[in-house]
Amino acid sequence: MDLLTWLNANFSKKKPGRAIARKAIRHLKKIEKGQLFSEDISQMRAAEGRWYESLIYEMLLELSLKTERIKHVVRKGADAPYPPIDIRLGQNGLYYSNRGDINIRGNGQDIAEFDILFIDSQDRICFCEIVTSASDLKDMEAEVIYKKKLLGYLYGQALVPFVLFSSVDISRSSIMKRLMRETESTLIITQTCEKIKSVLTVGSIRGVPRKPVTHPKLVGIEDIPIKRPFDYKKLHDLKRDRLLGIMMSGKGKAGMAVADEIPPVAKKILFGALYPSGVRALLNGRDFTMSGRRYNYEGLKNDFSKVIVAVDIPEYEPVIYLRSRKKSEYLKIVRKKSGELKVESKRTPQMTGFYLWLEDLKPSLGAKVAERYAEVFLC
């Protein structure tokens, strides 16, 4: 029986009891423990999702002792070292977040987060994603495909085994059926969070310390070094230069989507910051509404000190970042289905790696590039 078939069979049989459900509490922060039984549904669901992810990790640790198919499980949560290494530009590789999440950084920004990583008997790296809701499956599908390509490149693997754990039955989803057709992928549906959590009470989760455990199969990220060291900024810039060349030659998105030999590590390309002439050209005959105010070039110049144009791949959708003059933040501008521009979110110093990269960009693009960007991505 292969690894994924064995995992599916054994997880399906396993009914988590009070002891392991309580043990998973150790990975939660104090505030999350209090929210696990909160009457505020949104807070409770968020804490419940974090607890369920920790429960799957604890169950995998237990099952790993019963098989040689799982060689190692990578530390996370309360088992990760603390404090983690500070974020800075130029970092490439595996790092832990403040709460023990496993991330891959590229030039200091988190380009992928993994709920669980483990090593199988063939010394292959494998990863798990964990969901407690049927929403946002389309976004997850794109993330899983990207993570498979990323790990395959960094660890030199033709195939990257993937396990999706879900506390809700999403097996009939067309997205799931499509995702499970990916080689070396399996879906494991457990009991619902509500049913598993029913073995716990408010009183029973008290007194569970957040501390690491000793386990024969636990390893840290330093024990699974990337086999193909990479310079994310260099690979990003290669892709950026290629896309700029295609764009300026008069070709559109179709030309950009043609496969190339550049490793698939960058999923967002920052073309660069615009000179004032570029900002004027970008907004030539174009404006947008934000917080009830309609912006043209003069309004934009007064409220924002920097305009950065970018594109998300593989969809090749435009993204524009505006640096506020009043606050330490960038507004992320995207295009609605109607073609209009809207503010989707903000990028603040809390998003350390990416924010530092945006801050580091100096104006480098003029009117011609801005005009062509607008023609390709905003028309």
N, C-alpha and C positions, 0 to 999 in steps of 0.2 A: 504494500500500500504506500503511495507516495505521500509526501508531507502534507499537501493541502487537503487531500482526501482524509488523511488521518486526523488532521485538526478539525475538519468539519464533523467527522463522526464523533470525536471525543468531546468537543464543545457542545454538541447537540445533546449529549447524554448528561453533561454536568449541570447540576442544579446548585447554584451558589448558596451556601448557608450563611448563618449569622456571623460566624467567625471570619470568613474571608470578606464578607460585605463590610464588616466593621474594620478589618485590616486596611481596606482601600481608603478609609477615612484619613489615614495618616498623610496622604498626598494633598489633602485640601488645606487651604489657608484657614485661619481662625474665622474670618468673616464668612467664608463659604460653608463652614460647618454650621454656622448659625442660620444660613439661608437654605440649607438642605430641606428643612421642614417649614420654610416660610410660607405665610399666607399670600405673599406677593408672588403670583404665578411666574412672572418673568424671571425674578431672582431665583426662585426655587428650581426652575427648569435649567438655568445656567449652572447652578451648583450641582444639580443632579447629573447633567451631562459630563461635568468634570469628574464627578465621583464614578460614573459608569465607565469612563475611559480608564480610570485608575483600577477599577474592579477587573476589567479585561486584562490589564497588565498583570495583576496579582494572579489571576486564573492561569495566564500563560506561564508565569513563573512556576506555579504548582505543576502544571502538565509537563513542563520541560524536564522535570525529574523522572518522568515515566517513559521517556523516549530518547533515542539517540538521533532522531530526525532534527531536533532542535539542539544545536551545539552551544549557542550563547544567546542571551537576551540583553539588550543594551539598557543600562541604567537610565532612569528618568524620574521625574517628580522628586519625592523625598529621598530617593536613592542617588540622585545626582549630586556632585560636589557643589559646595556653596562657600563663599560667593563665586559666581561664574566670572569668566574673563570679560573685562570691559569691552564694549563695542568701539571699533575705530575703523576708519577707512583703510582699505587694503587687505582686510581679513578675508580669507577664502578657505572654506572647509567646514567641518562639523564643530558646532558650539552649543553650549547649554544656555537657555534663557534664565532669567532670575528665578523663575518658578520650576525650573528643571525640565522644560520642554526641549526636545531635540531639534535643532535647526541646522540647515546648511546656509552658510553666508557666502555672498559674492560681493567683493569690494565693501564689506562691512554691513551690507543689508541682508536681511533674512529672505532668501529666495525660495525656501521650502521648509515646511515644518512637518515632522513625522510623529504621529501619535505613538507608534511603537516600531522599533527596529529590532530584528533578530537575525541570527546567522544559522543557516541550516547545515546539515551534515556534509554538504558539498562545498562548504565555505562560501556560499552565496549570501549576499545581503538580501533580506526580505523586509517588507514593510506592511504595516497595518493602518487602516483608517477606521475610525469609530464614529458612528452616527446614532442619534436618538430621535431624529425627525426625518420625515420624507421631503422636507423643503430643501431648496438649494442643491438638488441632486445634479443639475446641469453644470453648475460651477464645480462641484466635486469631481465630476467626470473629467473635465479639462485638467484639474489639478492632478488627478491620478495618472493620466496619460503623460503629463509633464514630468511627474516624479519618477515614473518608470524610465523615461528617456534619460533623465538626469542621473539617477543611480546607475543605470546601465553604462552610461559614459564614464562616470567617475570611478566605478569599480570594475570596469572592463567586462561586464556581463552581457551576454546576448539576451538573456531572459532574467527578469526581476520578479520573483514571486510576490503576490499581493493578496492580502486578506482584508475583506471589508466586514466588520462586525456591526450589527444593527440590532437595536432593541425594538424596532418596529418592522413589520413585514413589508419590505420594498421589493420583493422578488418579482412581482408582476410589472414593475416599472419598465418601460421601454428603454430608459436610460441605463437601468441596471442590467437588463438583458444584453444590451450593447457592450457595456463595460465588462461583463463576465465573459464575453467572447474574446477578450484580450487574453493572450497566452499566459498561463500560470496565474490565474486569478480565481478567487472563490468568495462566495458570500455566506456568512455564518449569521443566522438569526437566533438570538437568545430570547429568554423571557423578557417581558417588558420591564422598564425601570421601576414602574409602580409595584409590580409583583416581587421583584428582587428586593426593593427597598422596604417591603412590608415586614421583613425580618428584623428591621431596625426600629428604634424609637429615639426620641429626642434625648432621653437619658442615656441610652446605650452608646451614643457616639462621643460622649464626654470622656476625657482622659486618654485619648489616643494620641500619643506624641508623634510629631513629624520628625522622624529620624530614619537613617538608612538601615537596611538589614544586610545580614551576611547570607549569601546564596551562592552555591557552587557554580552556577551558570551565568551569573551577572558579570558584565564587563562594562567598562566606561568607553566613551567615544574615542579616547586615546588608544584603545586596544583594537580599534577597527579603522586604521588610517586609510584615507582615500588612496587608491592605487594609481590614479592618474591625476596628480596635482595640477591645479588649473589657476589661471589668472583671469578672473571674471571680467575685470575692466578691459583687458586686452581682447578677450573674445567678444565682449559687448561692442567695443569700438570697431572691430572687424565687421560685425553685422551692421552697425550703424553706417559705416562708410559704404558698404555694399548697397544698403537701402537708399542712402542719399544719392549714390550714383545712378541707380535705377530711376529714382524719382526725378532727378534733374535731366535725365535723358529723354523724358517725355512719357515714360511708361508708368502705369498705375499699379494698383494692388495686385493684379494678376501676375505682373512681372516679379513683384516682390515675393510672392508665394511660391515661386519655383524653387525646388529643393537645391541646397548648396552643401558644401563640405564643412561649413562652420559648425562646431559642436553645439548641440541644442541646449545651452545653459541659460541664455538670456531670453526672458519672456516679455520684457518691456525694454524698448529702445529709447533712450533719451537723445534726441537729435542735437539738442543744445539750447542755450539761452539766446534770445534775440537782441540784436542792437535796436535802438529806437526806430531806425528805418524799417527793420523787420516787423516790429510791433505795429507800426503804421500800415505796412503792407498787408499784414495778417487781418487787420480790421477794416481794410478798404472796402466800403460798401457793406460792411457786416457789423452787427452789434449783438449783444446778448443781455438778457435780463437776469439779475441776481439780487435776491432779497427785495424784490419789488422795484429795483432800480435798473434802468436801461443804460448799459455801458457802451461808449464809443471810445475812440483812441484817447481823447483828452481825459475822460473820466478814468480810464484804465491807468493812464500815466500818473494821475494824481493819487490813486489809492494803492497802486502796486509798483514795487521797485524792480521786479524781474518777471519775465515771461519765458517759460521753458516749454518747448514743443516736444512731444513724444508720441509713441505708438505702441499699443499692446499687440503682441503676436501670440498665436497665429491668426487672430481675427483681423488684425491690421485696423483696429479702431483708434481714432485720435484721442490723445490725452494732453491737456494743457495745464501747466502748474503756474499759479500766480502767487508771487511773494508779497505778502501784505506789508505795507509801510508801518502799520500801527501795532501789529502783533507778530510774534515769532511763529509764523505759520505759512503754509502754502495751501491755497485752495486748489483742489483737483477738479478740473473742468472736463466733462465728457459730453458726447453728443447723444441726444435723445433719438428715438426712432423717427420722430418727426423731422429730424435734422437740426433742431435748435440745440443750443449749448446750455448746459446746466451745471450747477455745483453739485458734485457727488459726495465729496467728503473733504477732510482737511488732513494735511501732513504736518505734524508738530514735532518738537524736539524729543518727544517720547518715542517716536519712531526713529530712533537714533541713527542707524546706519544709512537709511535712505535719505533722511533729512540732511545729514552731513554731506551726502553726495550732491543733493540739490543746492545746498549752500556753496559747495565748492565750484559749481559751474559758473563760468564767466561768459559774458556775451561773445558769441562767435559766429552767429548767423545773421545775414542781412536780408534785404528786401526780396531778392530773387528766390532764395530758398523758402522764405515765408510765403510768397505768392504761390509757389509750386506746392507747398505743403497744404495750403488752403484749397487749391484746385483738386488735389488728390483725395484729401481726407475730410474736408468740410463742405464741399459742394453736394 
